[in-house]
Amino acid sequence: MHNEYMRLAIAEAKKGRYQTFTNPLVGAVIVKEQRVIAKGAHLVYGQPHAERNAIEQCHSSEDLINSTLYVTLEPCNHQGKQPPCTQLIIDSGIKKVVIGQLDPNPIVAGQGKQFLEEQGIDVLVGIEETAVRRLNPHYNFYHQHQRPYVALKQAITLDGRIAHDALTRSAITGSAVWQKVHQERGDYQGILVGSQTVLTDDPTLLTTVETSFPPNRIVVDRRGRTLSQPHLALFADDSAPVWIFTQQTAVSDLPAHVSVIQLEELTIAALLKELAARQVQSLYVEGGAAIHDAFLASGLWQESITYVAPKFLGGNSLASFTSERTPKQLQQLTEVTVTAVGEDVCIRGRRPEECSQD
């Protein structure tokens, strides 16, 4: 029965999607005498955690005595925006806690489990752990490796082209992909492009997801070419922050929602280190070709998301993942999935762990 109740907790956790910001998705279910008496989830960043929401759903405090709590992530044992859930669990009379996975965040990291056990609570860990970990892949990676989880997204033709040329905006995929990508952005805390993409496409880089925490819009602009272009959509639209990473020292007046971040050496490693310091846990890299190839060469990426249109460009049109470097090996993907998206196809795959720098 443990697995069944944990699956219910996983379903609860998904109710917080897009709203928990830097906090993970967490669900909880309370069971007594093989009967579910309460359910809860962490629904909004800064508001009560799943355990508290579940406990408060109980009709009577007596129902909690000798009950079992199923929770997808290890309960916290520290004072943050909310009080520690461990003490609430102990005070409620719950006698057993079943945890999907331990929390990789160093401020928790086994301390919640240890404290509960020290107070006489029976704790079981690892039920449906694979499914539980799928709830928060970005959160888990960020706290285990101290850098953002990086997905490289592109839209290409059958011959691997992304545009007629570097200066021309080219619509490759159809409306179904457009809708999916704009929703997909909502699962990440940063959307990144290079300066040429901004100058050519003039994107807003917004998500269609309703959220109080829209992704940061990030531009890699070594020479500062975008900084003197006030007409750009990123500067005109203030509905989400814009961060421009550059090596340029002279900066003009910019709107309040735009921040210029100067790095002496703007490498992929330096960029990710700065984003990690700013608590960005996940990055959706939309291109262009040179930015994608820089990430590919660095090895500092975890996932590839490619939308393929049944079209050709041919000739000297712009190819994806291109730069002046000489590649030395093929990059194999694992866990590959292929799905239809309208008239197009989405191919997703992960960078093999044995080849990564994770």
C-alpha positions in Angstrom: 0.0 0.0 0.0 3.0 2.4 0.5 3.4 2.8 -3.3 -0.3 3.6 -3.8 -0.3 6.3 -1.2 2.9 7.8 -2.4 1.5 8.0 -5.9 -1.4 10.0 -4.5 1.2 12.3 -2.9 2.9 12.7 -6.3 -0.4 13.7 -7.9 -0.9 16.3 -5.1 2.6 17.7 -5.7 1.8 18.5 -9.3 -0.9 21.0 -8.3 1.9 23.5 -7.4 3.4 23.5 -10.9 4.7 27.0 -12.1 4.0 28.6 -8.6 6.7 27.2 -6.2 9.6 29.2 -7.8 12.9 28.1 -6.2 11.1 25.7 -3.9 10.4 22.1 -5.1 7.0 20.5 -5.8 5.9 18.6 -2.8 2.8 16.6 -2.0 1.6 14.9 1.1 -1.1 12.3 2.1 -2.1 11.3 5.6 -3.4 7.8 6.1 -5.0 6.1 9.2 -6.3 2.6 9.3 -5.8 2.2 5.6 -8.0 5.3 4.9 -6.8 8.6 3.4 -7.9 11.3 5.8 -6.1 14.3 4.3 -4.1 15.5 1.3 -2.0 18.6 0.7 0.6 20.2 -1.5 3.0 23.1 -1.5 1.0 25.4 -3.8 2.7 28.8 -3.8 6.3 29.9 -3.0 6.5 31.4 0.5 3.2 29.8 1.6 2.6 26.7 3.8 4.3 23.5 2.9 2.6 20.3 1.8 2.7 18.7 5.3 1.1 21.7 7.0 -1.6 21.9 4.3 -2.4 18.2 4.7 -2.5 18.4 8.5 -4.8 21.4 8.4 -7.2 19.5 6.1 -7.9 17.0 8.9 -11.4 17.5 10.4 -10.2 16.6 13.9 -6.8 16.7 15.6 -7.6 13.3 17.1 -7.6 11.7 13.6 -3.9 12.5 13.4 -2.9 10.4 16.4 -1.0 7.3 15.3 -1.5 8.1 11.6 1.0 7.8 8.8 2.2 10.8 6.7 3.3 10.1 3.1 5.4 13.0 1.7 7.3 13.1 -1.6 10.2 15.1 -0.2 12.0 15.0 3.2 10.3 17.4 5.7 12.3 20.5 6.5 13.9 21.0 9.9 14.7 24.7 9.7 13.1 28.0 10.0 12.6 29.6 6.6 9.7 31.5 5.1 7.7 28.8 7.0 8.4 27.1 10.4 9.9 23.6 10.4 7.6 20.8 9.3 9.3 18.3 11.5 8.1 19.9 14.7 4.6 20.2 13.3 4.6 16.5 12.5 5.7 15.6 16.0 3.2 17.9 17.7 0.4 16.5 15.6 0.7 12.9 16.9 1.7 11.4 13.5 3.7 8.2 14.3 5.1 7.2 10.9 6.5 9.2 8.0 7.1 7.7 4.6 9.4 9.8 2.4 9.8 9.6 -1.4 13.3 11.1 -1.5 15.7 12.9 0.9 16.1 16.6 0.1 19.4 17.4 -1.7 19.3 21.0 -0.4 22.1 21.3 2.2 20.0 23.1 4.7 17.8 19.9 4.9 19.9 17.0 3.5 18.9 14.3 6.0 18.4 16.5 9.0 14.7 16.3 8.8 14.8 12.5 8.8 17.3 12.4 11.6 15.3 14.7 13.8 12.1 12.8 13.3 13.8 9.5 14.2 15.4 11.1 17.3 11.9 12.0 18.4 10.6 8.5 18.1 9.0 8.8 14.7 9.2 5.7 12.5 10.7 6.9 9.1 10.8 5.0 5.8 12.6 6.5 2.8 12.7 5.6 -0.9 9.1 4.7 -1.8 8.4 5.4 -5.5 11.7 7.4 -5.5 12.2 7.3 -9.3 8.8 8.8 -9.9 9.3 11.3 -7.0 12.6 12.5 -8.4 10.9 13.3 -11.8 8.9 16.0 -9.9 11.9 18.2 -9.4 14.8 17.3 -11.8 16.0 20.9 -11.9 15.9 21.4 -8.1 17.7 18.1 -7.5 20.4 18.8 -10.1 21.0 22.4 -8.9 21.5 21.3 -5.2 23.6 18.3 -6.1 26.0 20.1 -8.6 25.7 23.8 -7.6 24.8 25.0 -11.1 21.6 25.2 -13.2 20.1 22.3 -15.1 20.6 23.2 -18.8 18.3 22.2 -21.7 19.3 23.1 -25.2 16.3 23.8 -27.3 16.2 24.2 -31.1 13.8 24.2 -34.1 15.3 22.8 -37.3 14.5 21.5 -40.8 15.1 18.0 -41.9 18.5 19.1 -43.2 19.5 20.5 -39.8 19.0 24.2 -40.7 17.6 26.9 -38.4 17.4 30.0 -40.7 18.0 31.2 -44.3 21.0 33.1 -42.8 22.2 34.8 -39.6 20.4 38.0 -40.3 17.0 36.6 -41.4 14.2 35.5 -39.1 12.9 32.1 -40.4 9.7 30.4 -39.1 10.6 26.7 -39.1 8.1 24.9 -37.1 4.3 25.2 -36.9 1.8 26.7 -34.4 1.6 23.6 -32.2 5.3 23.9 -31.5 5.0 27.6 -30.9 2.4 26.9 -28.2 4.4 24.1 -26.7 7.6 26.1 -26.5 5.9 29.1 -24.9 4.4 26.8 -22.3 7.6 24.8 -21.9 9.5 28.0 -21.0 7.4 28.2 -17.8 9.1 25.1 -16.4 12.5 27.0 -16.3 13.8 29.9 -14.3 15.9 31.3 -17.1 15.5 31.6 -20.9 18.8 32.3 -22.7 19.7 33.5 -26.2 22.7 35.1 -27.8 22.8 38.7 -29.0 22.4 37.9 -32.7 19.1 36.1 -31.9 17.9 39.3 -30.2 18.9 41.5 -33.0 17.5 39.3 -35.7 14.3 37.9 -34.2 13.5 40.6 -31.6 11.9 38.1 -29.3 10.0 38.8 -26.0 11.1 35.4 -24.5 7.9 35.2 -22.5 5.9 32.2 -21.4 2.2 31.8 -21.9 2.0 30.1 -18.5 0.1 32.0 -15.8 2.7 32.4 -13.1 3.8 35.0 -10.5 7.4 33.9 -11.2 8.1 34.4 -15.0 11.5 33.2 -16.1 14.4 35.6 -16.3 15.2 36.6 -19.9 18.9 36.2 -20.3 21.1 37.5 -23.2 24.7 36.6 -23.8 26.1 39.8 -25.5 29.9 39.9 -25.2 30.3 43.1 -27.3 27.2 44.9 -25.9 25.5 45.2 -29.3 22.0 45.1 -27.8 22.6 47.8 -25.2 22.2 50.7 -27.7 19.0 49.3 -29.2 16.2 50.8 -27.0 13.5 49.7 -29.5 14.0 46.0 -28.8 11.1 44.1 -27.4 13.1 42.9 -24.4 13.6 46.5 -23.3 10.0 47.6 -24.1 8.3 44.7 -22.3 8.8 44.9 -18.5 6.7 41.8 -17.5 9.8 39.8 -16.7 13.4 40.6 -15.7 16.1 40.9 -18.4 19.7 40.1 -17.6 22.3 41.0 -20.2 25.7 39.3 -19.7 28.5 41.2 -21.4 32.2 42.1 -21.3 31.4 45.6 -22.3 32.1 48.2 -19.7 30.3 51.2 -21.2 26.5 50.9 -20.5 23.8 53.3 -21.5 20.7 54.1 -19.5 18.3 51.1 -19.6 14.8 50.4 -18.3 14.5 49.4 -14.6 13.7 45.7 -15.4 17.0 45.3 -17.3 20.2 44.4 -15.5 23.7 44.4 -17.1 26.0 41.8 -15.6 29.7 42.4 -16.6 32.0 39.4 -16.5 35.7 39.8 -17.3 35.7 36.5 -19.2 32.3 35.4 -20.5 32.6 31.6 -20.7 29.9 29.1 -20.3 31.4 28.0 -17.0 31.5 31.6 -15.7 28.0 32.3 -16.9 26.6 29.3 -15.1 28.5 30.1 -11.9 27.0 33.5 -11.8 23.5 32.2 -12.5 23.9 29.6 -9.8 24.9 32.4 -7.4 21.6 34.2 -8.4 19.7 31.0 -7.5 18.7 30.2 -11.1 18.1 26.4 -10.9 17.3 25.8 -14.6 18.1 27.2 -18.0 16.3 26.9 -21.3 18.8 27.8 -24.0 17.1 28.8 -27.2 20.1 29.7 -29.3 21.4 30.7 -31.8 23.8 28.3 -33.4 27.0 29.6 -31.8 25.6 29.7 -28.3 24.3 26.2 -28.6 27.7 25.0 -29.9 29.4 26.7 -27.0 27.3 24.8 -24.5 27.8 21.6 -26.5 31.6 22.0 -26.4 31.6 22.9 -22.7 29.8 19.7 -21.6 27.8 21.8 -19.2 24.4 20.7 -20.3 21.9 18.0 -19.4 19.2 17.7 -22.0 18.6 18.4 -25.7 15.1 19.3 -27.0 14.9 19.5 -30.8 11.7 20.3 -32.8 12.1 19.0 -36.4 9.9 20.3 -39.2 9.3 18.3 -42.4 11.0 21.0 -44.5 14.3 21.7 -46.2 16.3 24.8 -46.7 19.5 23.5 -48.2 22.2 25.6 -49.9 24.2 27.9 -47.6 21.4 28.3 -45.1 22.4 28.5 -41.4 23.0 25.1 -39.7 22.3 24.4 -36.0 25.2 24.1 -33.5 27.8 25.8 -35.7 30.9 27.7 -34.8 34.6 27.8 -35.9 35.7 25.0 -33.6 36.8 21.6 -34.9 34.7 18.8 -33.2 36.5 15.7 -32.0 33.7 13.3 -31.3 30.1 12.5 -31.8 27.8 13.2 -28.9 25.4 10.3 -28.2 22.1 10.9 -26.3 20.4 8.6 -23.9 16.7 8.3 -22.8 15.6 9.5 -26.2 11.9 10.1 -26.9 10.3 11.0 -30.1 6.8 12.6 -30.1 4.6 14.3 -32.7 3.8 18.0 -32.1 1.2 19.0 -34.7 2.9 18.7 -38.1 6.3 18.5 -36.5 8.3 16.1 -34.3 10.0 16.6 -30.9 13.2 14.6 -30.2 14.4 14.8 -26.6 17.4 13.1 -25.1 19.9 13.4 -22.2 23.6 13.8 -22.1 25.0 10.4 -20.9 26.1 10.6 -17.3 29.4 8.9 -18.0 30.4 11.6 -20.5 29.2 14.5 -18.5 30.9 16.8 -16.1 28.1 16.5 -13.5 
